[in-house]
Amino acid sequence: MARSLSLAEIFQLGYYWECKVLLTAVKLDVFGALAGRSRTPAEVARRLHADPRATELLLNALVSIGLLRKNEAGYFNASEAEEYLVKDSPTYAGHLLLLQDAEWENWGKLETTIQTGKSPVKEHVFRSDPRLAENVLLVLHRVALQHAPTLARQLDLDGARTLLDLGGGAGTHAMGFCKTYPALRAIIFDLPETLQTTARLVKEAGLEERITFLSGDFNRDPLGGPYDAVLMSDILHYQDPEANAALVRKVHQVLNPAGRLIIKDRFLDEDRTTPPWTAVFAVHLMVNTEKGRCYTLREASNWLTEAGFREIREVERSSIVEGVK
Ligand SMILES: C[S@@+](CC[C@H](N)C(=O)[O-])C[C@H]1O[C@@H](n2cnc3c(N)ncnc32)[C@H](O)[C@@H]1O
């Protein structure tokens, strides 16, 4: 159903103030300065090497948003901020917000991007800032680990002995799948910098006997194999259609007969206006990647068909499609 907006809601959409207050507080590590105790604005400002008056205004805004509390002794973290936004916390998730902040300047160039049709960037921040990329992958890994077993069961990989997790990142899916299917062995293919972190996580999970690694650029380097199944999760939206079609063809060649290619991504519906999050994500990709975009399920299915896959089916709406060799 079409969303309808009041004038107040239209104005609200235009207010990015709270957003930038949050991102700046994370960048400056305000929550770290308040970890476990209250402090006055002057104390916080000293810790941040910042201006006391400006710091106080920021702290007040953070109280109004609900991330800080204020009492006679000063300001302190709300419990959620203490849990997710203090760096020492085992559940720290600030890296994801630091990624948003790193992409802020690109969003500022949206107007020019719309006028020229050209992305303001030559490469995604993941490539230009590998350390941030690593930290973001770790946060996503922690969150996604909870869903990996459900996804594994949904895909029914009982008959598969080998899985290639292409652009496997932190290895969340490879690990989740190996835990669910005891006979499965996985190979994670990714860029060499990423795989160092992945190898550590795989070892921590005690899966180093069953998960191995291949490093390289999946568009240029050999993919090994043959495999019974290949997973491409959240990699195609960083590339243009030609590169995706070529990659799907390449994967077809490294699959065993009856092997499956599973593509997991954020697919747009045919009218490209829904799902709502994905329609806006398409704009995000336009300003933050050189060639990335969101695709429809039909586009992904066409790459599969043209590469020679059959029995193409949508496993989960707007999210997973697979084909059989
Ligand atoms: C958004 S992450 C997805 C990670 C994982 N598949 C998941 O769903 O959680 C994209 C991954 O693709 C990797 N990647 C991007 N371009 C690549 C390339 N040309 N060759 C190999 N890996 C690549 C990145 O290093 C990153 O780990």
The ligand as an SDF file (V2000), in Angstrom:
LIG
                    3D

 27 29  0  0  0  0  0  0  0  0999 V2000
   29.0800   -6.9210    1.8630 C   0  0  0  0  0  0  0  0  0  0  0  0
   30.3510   -8.0780    2.0750 S   0  0  0  0  0  0  0  0  0  0  0  0
   29.4000   -9.5910    2.0820 C   0  0  0  0  0  0  0  0  0  0  0  0
   30.0420  -10.6380    2.9330 C   0  0  0  0  0  0  0  0  0  0  0  0
   29.2980  -11.9550    3.0350 C   0  0  0  0  0  0  0  0  0  0  0  0
   29.1060  -12.5770    1.7490 N   0  0  0  0  0  0  0  0  0  0  0  0
   27.9740  -11.7500    3.7210 C   0  0  0  0  0  0  0  0  0  0  0  0
   26.9200  -11.8930    3.1090 O   0  0  0  0  0  0  0  0  0  0  0  0
   27.9900  -11.4660    4.9310 O   0  0  0  0  0  0  0  0  0  0  0  0
   31.1170   -8.1560    0.4740 C   0  0  0  0  0  0  0  0  0  0  0  0
   32.3790   -9.0250    0.4770 C   0  0  0  0  0  0  0  0  0  0  0  0
   32.8330   -9.1690   -0.8660 O   0  0  0  0  0  0  0  0  0  0  0  0
   34.2480   -9.0520   -0.8670 C   0  0  0  0  0  0  0  0  0  0  0  0
   34.6440   -8.6160   -2.2290 N   0  0  0  0  0  0  0  0  0  0  0  0
   34.2700   -7.4870   -2.8610 C   0  0  0  0  0  0  0  0  0  0  0  0
   34.8080   -7.4370   -4.0890 N   0  0  0  0  0  0  0  0  0  0  0  0
   35.5540   -8.5620   -4.2320 C   0  0  0  0  0  0  0  0  0  0  0  0
   36.3380   -9.0890   -5.2930 C   0  0  0  0  0  0  0  0  0  0  0  0
   36.4600   -8.4430   -6.4430 N   0  0  0  0  0  0  0  0  0  0  0  0
   36.9350  -10.2910   -5.1080 N   0  0  0  0  0  0  0  0  0  0  0  0
   36.8050  -10.9590   -3.9300 C   0  0  0  0  0  0  0  0  0  0  0  0
   36.0620  -10.5130   -2.8950 N   0  0  0  0  0  0  0  0  0  0  0  0
   35.4380   -9.3270   -3.0420 C   0  0  0  0  0  0  0  0  0  0  0  0
   34.5370   -8.0200    0.1970 C   0  0  0  0  0  0  0  0  0  0  0  0
   35.8650   -8.1030    0.6500 O   0  0  0  0  0  0  0  0  0  0  0  0
   33.5170   -8.4050    1.2590 C   0  0  0  0  0  0  0  0  0  0  0  0
   34.0340   -9.3520    2.1650 O   0  0  0  0  0  0  0  0  0  0  0  0
  1  2  1  0
  2  3  1  0
  2 10  1  0
  3  4  1  0
  4  5  1  0
  5  6  1  0
  5  7  1  0
  7  8  2  0
  7  9  1  0
 10 11  1  0
 11 12  1  0
 11 26  1  0
 12 13  1  0
 13 14  1  0
 13 24  1  0
 14 15  1  0
 14 23  1  0
 15 16  2  0
 16 17  1  0
 17 18  1  0
 17 23  2  0
 18 19  1  0
 18 20  2  0
 20 21  1  0
 21 22  2  0
 22 23  1  0
 24 25  1  0
 24 26  1  0
 26 27  1  0
M  CHG  2   2   1   9  -1
M  END
$$$$
